[in-house]
Amino acid sequence: MSDLRDLYQEVIFDHNRHPRNFGPLIDANRHADGFNPLCGDRLTLNLRVQDGVIQDVRFEGSGCAISTASASLMTEALKGKTEAEAAVLFEGFHHMVMGEKTTVELGKLAVLAGVSEFPARVKCASLAWHTLNAALKNESDPVSTE
Amino acid sequence: MFDVQALRNAFPILKREVHGRPLVYLDNAATSQKPRSVIEAECHYYEVLNANIHRGVHTLSQEATDAFEGARDKVRDFLNARRREEIIFTRGATEAINLVAHSWGRSQLKPGDEILVSEMEHHANIVPWQMLCEATGAVLKVIPIDERGALAAGAVASLINPRTKLVGITQVSNALGTVNPVAEIIRLAHQVDAVVLLDGAQAVPHMAVDVTALDCDFYVFSGHKLYGPTGIGVLYGKRSLLEKMPPYQGGGDMISQVTFQKTTYNQLPYKFEAGTPHIAGVVGLGAAIDFVLSVGLEAIAAHEDRLLAYATQQAERFEGLKIIGTVPGKASILSFVLKGVHPHDIGTILDSEGVAIRTGHHCAMPVMDHYGVPATARASFALYNTAEEVDALFGALRRVEELFLK
């Protein structure tokens, strides 16, 4: 196994302890719930999208350090992005946590690259992103990582 | 004399390392490891006896049938059932419950009848009854649990009524370790002519079970939690009930005569064993029962009680740790949460230290809801665990503390 420190980097602890953009979003126009039945993580994601641009995004819920930090980092990365740019990030992030090569510029999200060495935790890191996907499509059923 | 080192030597897997550390296997409530005698019994079956059973006149078929039916006799003795035909082999406890829900339930229940389960049940003892209720119009009622994880005082007596047709309850909770007062529940249920199904999946590795003395109507367990193979389990049912029940699945072995006009069914227990069964698994289960009885269930329980007491003592001293399930006389399970750390993170860090525990909802989501937690960490002990392994568990928890809380 890789060192635990590759998985639990300081940035991840920081975002777990002090999640950014955490709480309700009053004027949201996109919404989705995510659920990881394996570990019980629950996530609610709210976005305000205008003219195809993500103006604001906030999340609520409870989960492990990896899923909380991933959601927090995701909300930071998304603000000001177009829906098309968000979709590119989603794809790049997915490749990264699966241990595959990606040409997408992921910025701070790259701290989660260590997850690829811990297959049981890939779902934790991906939950927020799958929920985002559902929210942008405005699917009404809660998404599940199963 | 209980010699834990000698017992450990009987389990080949306990010699392996995980991430460069000796394996500390504390996930026994999920599945136990297998002694060499069980592995060899399965191997011997395939290398020497393999043939289909109840069919051939040739030697191998006869020997395979003898091994298979010999294991049925071992299970009968193990549970102290009155008759061998009351022992039905299934894929596991889950399939055994589904068999009862489907066959007994659909032939017996009508709208308004009640099925009573407890809040601490495994999903396997909830969902089949929910499906049955949907199919028949029966109603599912739930015995609540208290803060310690015991059935709420007086709840069973107040919930059982003349509409109650079946009580499905676990003998030992997989998420909490609680041992339920099943004899009393059976007595109350029988006063209103309700039948009782006991989920013994967690109980059989820890205590002697006597279905005749208990007077339960159905009893189910899985082989793989009893040091036996996966994919094999047992349904015990009273003969009077099993005889009235229609078959669960149709196919070979469960028939007496087949024509396109009419098929008559085989006698018990074969009526409920359609198709070629998991013969090797049954033979392995027989070897597992031999193994457990050779160690002795009383000695096993005493050893596990000592480990649980030692672990509980350390847990109570561990700052920020909260034990989930605190009923006195628990069986072999220490479920807990750690303030500020999600169980899933605990599980990953412990794994890096070679310590295997379960983290999650333990297929008992209503129990998690009761305690208001998404998940717990659970260490569960078996006959081969040691006090040193308990120390390793708490040493690894110190590492969690270092990483997360310092």
Boltz contact constraints between the chains, C-beta under 6 A:
constraints:
  - contact:
      token1: [A, 1]
      token2: [B, 19]
      max_distance: 6.0
  - contact:
      token1: [A, 1]
      token2: [B, 352]
      max_distance: 6.0
  - contact:
      token1: [A, 4]
      token2: [B, 352]
      max_distance: 6.0
  - contact:
      token1: [A, 8]
      token2: [B, 403]
      max_distance: 6.0
  - contact:
      token1: [A, 39]
      token2: [B, 344]
      max_distance: 6.0
  - contact:
      token1: [A, 39]
      token2: [B, 360]
      max_distance: 6.0
  - contact:
      token1: [A, 39]
      token2: [B, 375]
      max_distance: 6.0
  - contact:
      token1: [A, 40]
      token2: [B, 361]
      max_distance: 6.0
  - contact:
      token1: [A, 40]
      token2: [B, 374]
      max_distance: 6.0
  - contact:
      token1: [A, 40]
      token2: [B, 375]
      max_distance: 6.0
  - contact:
      token1: [A, 62]
      token2: [B, 374]
      max_distance: 6.0
  - contact:
      token1: [A, 64]
      token2: [B, 342]
      max_distance: 6.0
  - contact:
      token1: [A, 64]
      token2: [B, 344]
      max_distance: 6.0
  - contact:
      token1: [A, 64]
      token2: [B, 345]
      max_distance: 6.0
  - contact:
      token1: [A, 65]
      token2: [B, 345]
      max_distance: 6.0
